[in-house]
Amino acid sequence: MNALRHAKQAYSAAKAPTRTVKNLEYDAIAR
């Protein structure tokens, strides 16, 4: 499931590069 989540995050980042930083921050909090 983690791989799917990571793939979704990557897709979201590719679709909206402006949210890349926000995604990375969320990922850091999730860890």
Secondary structure, 3 states (H helix, E strand, C coil): CHHHHHHHHHHHHHHCHHHHHHHHHHHHHHC
